[in-house]
Amino acid sequence: MVRRDALDLGVWSRLSPSQLIIPLDTHVIRLGRCLKLTRYTSPGWKMALDITNALRAFDSTDPVRFDFALCHVGMMNACGFQKPQGSSQCPLRGMCYPKVKGQKSKVKSQVKGNGSKVLG
């Protein structure tokens, strides 16, 4: 709605593409986390701002232009985030770090003599 090109209507003339915040869907959330574009794990306004700010490093004038690219990797079902396949089919392999389901946390727990757990 804000861009003036063959794909966009450009009818929102008072808003610059640099002012947009990326819309969150399941694919943007997954890739945002996997590519370390956000530190948040729950979707919401903070996550959207975090991902948008990370994308500003690539294009400060239109950070949301990457929305389709992020969605498409997820829609291709190639993303290995929290899947047994890991990143074996992902075109972002090597840049993206999916967590495989069932993967143990790096936090070790120890059981004390009284049966309570201590995280370390």
Residue frames relative to the residue before (quaternion, step in Angstrom):
aa qw qx qy qz dx dy dz
M 1.0000 0.0000 0.0000 0.0000 0.00 0.00 0.00
V 0.7475 0.4028 -0.2311 0.4749 3.63 1.08 -0.55
R 0.6466 0.5137 -0.3283 0.4585 3.59 1.14 -0.46
R 0.2735 -0.7353 0.5943 0.1771 3.54 -1.15 0.61
D 0.3939 0.6849 -0.5155 0.3316 3.55 0.08 1.33
A 0.7518 -0.4082 0.2720 0.4406 3.58 -1.29 -0.10
L 0.7208 0.4518 -0.2462 0.4645 3.61 1.14 -0.56
D 0.7530 0.3677 -0.1825 0.5143 3.56 1.10 -0.67
L 0.5146 -0.6679 0.4513 0.2923 3.57 -1.11 0.67
G 0.2632 -0.8101 0.4889 0.1884 3.59 1.12 -0.56
V 0.3863 0.7581 -0.4565 0.2602 3.60 1.14 0.52
W 0.6393 0.4792 -0.3369 0.4982 3.61 1.22 -0.25
S 0.0691 -0.8601 0.5054 0.0112 3.57 0.27 1.23
R 0.6626 0.5177 -0.3135 0.4412 3.62 1.15 -0.41
L 0.6938 0.4316 -0.2592 0.5149 3.56 1.27 -0.12
S 0.3024 -0.7506 0.5657 0.1584 3.55 -0.88 1.00
P 0.5842 -0.5788 0.4262 0.3770 3.62 -1.08 0.58
S 0.6148 0.5648 -0.3516 0.4235 3.60 1.10 -0.54
Q 0.6544 0.5203 -0.3041 0.4567 3.60 1.25 -0.34
L 0.5255 0.6555 -0.4044 0.3615 3.58 1.25 -0.22
I 0.2425 -0.7145 0.6369 0.1582 3.55 -1.30 0.53
I 0.5153 -0.6713 0.4331 0.3104 3.56 -0.84 0.97
P 0.3864 -0.6987 0.5419 0.2623 3.60 -0.91 0.84
L 0.3353 -0.7519 0.5352 0.1892 3.56 -0.98 0.81
D 0.0901 0.7242 -0.6827 0.0368 3.49 -1.06 0.87
T 0.7561 -0.4023 0.2430 0.4555 3.57 -1.22 0.13
H 0.6778 0.5003 -0.2972 0.4494 3.60 1.00 -0.78
V 0.6569 0.4930 -0.3077 0.4804 3.59 0.94 -0.86
I 0.6293 0.5292 -0.3292 0.4643 3.59 1.01 -0.79
R 0.6863 0.4878 -0.2851 0.4580 3.57 0.80 -1.02
L 0.7122 0.4372 -0.2687 0.4790 3.60 0.78 -0.97
G 0.6009 0.5612 -0.3567 0.4435 3.58 1.06 -0.65
R 0.6776 0.4660 -0.2785 0.4961 3.55 1.00 -0.83
C 0.6775 0.5203 -0.2820 0.4367 3.55 0.89 -0.98
L 0.7254 0.4016 -0.2246 0.5120 3.59 1.04 -0.79
K 0.4306 -0.7219 0.4362 0.3213 3.56 1.34 0.11
L 0.3091 0.7420 -0.5236 0.2824 3.57 1.00 0.89
T 0.7783 0.1762 -0.1099 0.5926 3.56 1.28 -0.24
R 0.3658 -0.7091 0.5586 0.2266 3.53 -1.22 0.56
Y 0.5872 0.5926 -0.3578 0.4195 3.56 1.29 -0.22
T 0.3019 -0.7563 0.5540 0.1734 3.56 -1.15 0.64
S 0.7120 0.3932 -0.2489 0.5258 3.59 1.19 -0.44
P 0.4808 -0.6781 0.4710 0.2953 3.58 -0.88 0.91
G 0.3461 0.7137 -0.5610 0.2368 3.53 -1.10 0.70
W 0.7767 -0.3546 0.2515 0.4558 3.51 -1.37 -0.07
K 0.6528 0.5231 -0.3223 0.4431 3.63 0.93 -0.86
M 0.6488 0.5033 -0.3167 0.4748 3.58 0.99 -0.81
A 0.6449 0.5246 -0.3205 0.4541 3.59 0.93 -0.88
L 0.6640 0.4884 -0.2995 0.4805 3.59 0.96 -0.84
D 0.6358 0.5425 -0.3181 0.4476 3.57 1.00 -0.85
I 0.6780 0.4714 -0.2867 0.4857 3.59 0.88 -0.95
T 0.6410 0.5225 -0.3271 0.4574 3.60 0.93 -0.87
N 0.6689 0.4971 -0.3006 0.4638 3.59 0.90 -0.89
A 0.6288 0.5175 -0.3343 0.4744 3.61 1.04 -0.70
L 0.6758 0.4883 -0.2917 0.4688 3.60 0.99 -0.81
R 0.5425 0.6170 -0.3955 0.4106 3.60 1.20 -0.42
A 0.5708 0.5910 -0.3773 0.4272 3.59 1.16 -0.50
F 0.6943 0.4492 -0.2590 0.4991 3.59 1.19 -0.57
D 0.7846 -0.0777 0.0683 0.6113 3.58 1.08 -0.73
S 0.2230 -0.8185 0.5182 0.1084 3.56 -0.14 1.28
T 0.6560 0.5208 -0.3217 0.4415 3.62 1.14 -0.47
D 0.8070 0.0271 0.0030 0.5899 3.61 1.19 -0.48
P 0.0441 -0.8574 0.5124 0.0179 3.61 0.53 1.14
V 0.6559 0.5357 -0.3141 0.4291 3.60 1.11 -0.58
R 0.4653 0.6939 -0.4446 0.3230 3.61 1.21 -0.10
F 0.6280 0.5466 -0.3265 0.4474 3.59 1.26 -0.30
D 0.3661 0.7691 -0.4563 0.2572 3.57 1.31 -0.05
F 0.6989 0.4660 -0.2893 0.4590 3.59 0.75 -1.00
A 0.6411 0.5327 -0.3315 0.4420 3.59 0.94 -0.83
L 0.6593 0.4942 -0.3089 0.4750 3.59 0.95 -0.83
C 0.6606 0.5088 -0.3063 0.4593 3.58 0.93 -0.89
H 0.6660 0.5465 -0.3151 0.3982 3.56 0.88 -0.95
V 0.6184 0.5298 -0.3538 0.4601 3.62 0.97 -0.76
G 0.6750 0.4836 -0.2901 0.4757 3.57 0.98 -0.82
M 0.6715 0.5040 -0.3003 0.4526 3.58 0.96 -0.85
M 0.6128 0.5415 -0.3451 0.4607 3.61 1.19 -0.50
N 0.3441 -0.7556 0.4724 0.2957 3.56 1.33 -0.29
A 0.4273 0.7024 -0.4551 0.3418 3.56 1.19 0.64
C 0.5500 0.6191 -0.3946 0.3980 3.56 1.20 -0.43
G 0.2748 -0.8001 0.5172 0.1299 3.57 -0.85 0.97
F 0.3219 0.7762 -0.4930 0.2255 3.57 1.26 0.19
Q 0.8535 -0.0499 -0.0471 0.5165 3.55 -0.73 1.21
K 0.5626 0.5516 -0.4099 0.4597 3.58 1.08 0.75
P 0.6182 -0.5806 0.3794 0.3699 3.60 -1.08 0.64
Q 0.6260 0.5657 -0.3414 0.4141 3.61 1.08 -0.65
G 0.2934 -0.7551 0.5276 0.2557 3.59 1.20 -0.45
S 0.7449 -0.3917 0.2812 0.4611 3.58 -1.01 -0.73
S 0.2968 0.8102 -0.4746 0.1737 3.61 1.22 0.25
Q 0.7662 0.3278 -0.1854 0.5208 3.63 1.10 -0.62
C 0.5341 0.6765 -0.3772 0.3387 3.57 1.28 -0.12
P 0.4322 -0.6958 0.5048 0.2725 3.61 -0.88 0.89
L 0.6675 0.4777 -0.2972 0.4878 3.61 1.25 -0.25
R 0.2564 0.7968 -0.5069 0.2062 3.57 1.31 0.27
G 0.7566 0.3231 -0.2716 0.4995 3.56 -0.85 0.98
M 0.7263 0.3405 -0.2172 0.5562 3.59 1.21 -0.49
C 0.7263 0.3847 -0.1714 0.5433 3.50 1.27 -0.59
Y 0.1444 -0.8128 0.5623 0.0482 3.56 -0.96 0.84
P 0.0974 -0.8312 0.5463 0.0336 3.57 0.18 1.27
K 0.3552 -0.6777 0.5961 0.2433 3.52 -1.21 0.59
V 0.3173 -0.7568 0.5454 0.1706 3.55 -0.73 1.07
K 0.5437 -0.6120 0.4567 0.3482 3.60 -0.98 0.84
G 0.7861 0.2906 -0.2369 0.4914 3.51 -0.97 0.90
Q 0.4776 0.6685 -0.4413 0.3608 3.57 1.28 -0.09
K 0.4555 -0.7005 0.4852 0.2577 3.56 -0.88 0.95
S 0.5106 -0.6172 0.5084 0.3161 3.51 -1.18 0.64
K 0.5114 -0.6535 0.4614 0.3138 3.56 -1.13 0.60
V 0.5594 0.5735 -0.3988 0.4462 3.58 1.26 -0.15
K 0.2501 -0.7768 0.5622 0.1342 3.55 -0.69 1.07
S 0.1681 -0.7677 0.6053 0.1265 3.53 -1.06 0.68
Q 0.1589 -0.7641 0.6201 0.0800 3.49 -1.12 0.75
V 0.3271 -0.7309 0.5640 0.2020 3.56 -1.10 0.69
K 0.3551 -0.7262 0.5551 0.1961 3.53 -0.83 1.06
G 0.7045 -0.4638 0.3408 0.4153 3.54 -1.30 0.20
N 0.7057 0.4497 -0.2751 0.4733 3.62 1.08 -0.60
G 0.6246 -0.5849 0.3240 0.4035 3.60 1.27 0.20
S 0.5769 0.5737 -0.3988 0.4232 3.61 1.21 -0.13
K 0.4330 -0.7057 0.5059 0.2420 3.57 -1.16 0.64
V 0.1501 -0.7453 0.6434 0.0902 3.51 -1.19 0.71
L 0.2712 -0.7540 0.5755 0.1637 3.58 -0.81 1.00
G 0.0564 0.8215 -0.5647 0.0551 3.55 -0.95 0.84
